[in-house]
Amino acid sequence: MKNYKVILTIFLIISNISFAQISTKEKEISNAEKFTDKSGTLIQKEFIDIGDLKKCKIQTAKFTDLITTQKTSAVRFEYNYISSYSTDNKLALLDSDEIDGLIKSLKLIQEKILPTVPTNYTEISFRSRSGFEAGCFSKKESWDIYLKLERYDGKSYVFLNKEDLPKLLSLLEQAKLSL
């Protein structure tokens, strides 16, 4: 009888941990995703190409509820992860109110972080409410720059060079103007 109680207790603990992880993932969606996920709506989705960087497509996404005429917009990142067995499409939406924060963060990285030589392992990151991440980490005596489109997916990284930052910033400025 004692063994059954132990097994039941372990099962309950594991299921609670799993439920907490699922709940955490579900909470991390952008306002644009919340807008398009509402039931009882007729949503028009318009995607406008801005440009590409390291095979990552950057677009503006404009969403309109055709019933209420409410609108929202976001910057959309799309990357096809190609492995030897399959291709997986990775997507991220960055709400329009988060774009300035990303641009400012990338400029700080470009101007103040990349010129330094790290002495210890260091990570620097910007994270959006949907889990999109941009940042850099130290690697020996230099920095690696990245975008991570999906928070819990290690296959959604897009690695950038120092020379890619001005282009990324330019694309984000263009996207901001077209929202």
N, C-alpha and C positions, 0 to 999 in steps of 0.2 A: 504494500500500500504506500509505503514511503517513497518508493521509486516512482510511482505514478504522480505523486505530488511534486517531486523534483522535476520530472519531465514536463508536467503541466506548467510549473513556474517558469522553466526555461522557455517553453513555447510562448507563454504570455509576454515575457521580456523581449524575445526576438520579434514577435509580431508588433509590439509597441514601438520598438526601434524602427522597424520597417515602415510603419504607418507614419511616424514622425518624419522620416526621410522623404516619403511621398508627399506629405503635407508641405514640407519646406520647398520642394521642387515646384509644387503647384502654385505657391504664393509668389514665385519669382516670374511674373509676367509683366510686360510693359503695359502702359495705359492704352496704347494702340491695340494691343492684343485683347485687353479687356473690352474695349469698344467694339471690336469685330466679333467677339465671342458672345455678345448679348443675344438672348433668344428673342424671337418675335420681331426681328429687324430684317430689312432688306439692304444688304451692304454692297456697295460698289467699291472695288479695290483697283486702284490705278498705280502702276509701277513705272517710274520714269528713270531711265538709265542715266547715271552721272559719269561713271567710269569704272575701270578695273585696276586692281593693284595686286600683284602676285596671285593671279587667278581668282581673286576675291572680287565679286561684282558689287558695286556700291550703287544704290538706287534711292530715290525718294519714293515713299509709299504714301498715297493719299487715300483715305477711307471716308466714305460718305454714307450715312444712313439715309436711304432714299425716302423713307417714310417720314422721318422727323427733320430731315435736311441738316442734321448735325454733322460736323466734320472733325477729323483729326488727321495728323500726319506724323511720319516718322522717317528715319533713315534706315534703310534695309541693307544688310550685308548678306551675301550669299556665296558659299564656297562649296565646291564639290571635292570631297575627300576621296581619293582614288587609292584603293589597295589592290593587291594582286588578285583578289577574288570578287570585289564589288566596288560600286561607287555609292557614296552616301552624301546626300545634300544637307549642308549645314546652313541654318538661317539664324539671323538675329535682327531684332528691331530695337532701335534706339529712339526713344521719344524725343519730340522736338524740343522739349524743355531741358533735355540732357546734353544736347549738342554743344552748347557753349562750354559746359564743364569738361567734355571730352577734348575739345579744341584747346582749352586752357591747359589741361593736363599734358597733352602731347607737346605743346610749346614749352612747358616747364621741363619735360624730359629732354627735349631737343637742346634747349639753351643751358640748363643747369646740371642735368644728370649725365648725359652722354660725354661731355668734355672731361668729367672726373675719372679717376682711376680707382675702382673699388678695392678696399683692403680686405673686406669680409664679404661673404656671400650676402647679397641684398636683393630684395624684390620690391618693385614699385608698381602699383596698379590702380587703375580707375575701373570701377564697376558700375554698371547701370542697374536699374531695378529689375531688368529681365535676366540679368546674369552675364550679359556681354561684358567683356573685360579687355582692356588695352593697357599695356605697360612694358616694363623691361625687368631683366634680372641680370645680375653680374655673372660673368663667366671668365674665370681667371682674371685677367687685367682689362677686360672689356665688358660691353653690355650687349645683350640680345634683346631685341624688340619684338613684341608679339601683339596679335589680336586673338582673342579667344571668343568664338561666337556663342558657344553653349557652355554654361558653367560646369555641368557635370559630365562633359564629354571631352576627353583628351584628344580626340581626333578632329576637333574643331579649331585647332590652332592654325594661324597664318603667321609665319615668321617673316619679319621685315628687316631690311638693312637700314643703316643710318641714312643712306641716300633716299630711301623710300618715304621718310617722314614728310618732307616738303610736299610731295605729291599727295600723300594722304591728307595733309592739312588743306591743300587746295581743293581736293574732292569734297571734303567736309564743308568747306566754305561755300562751294557751289551748291551742295545739297541744302545747306541752311538757307541760301537765297531763294531756292526753288520751292520751299515748303509753304 
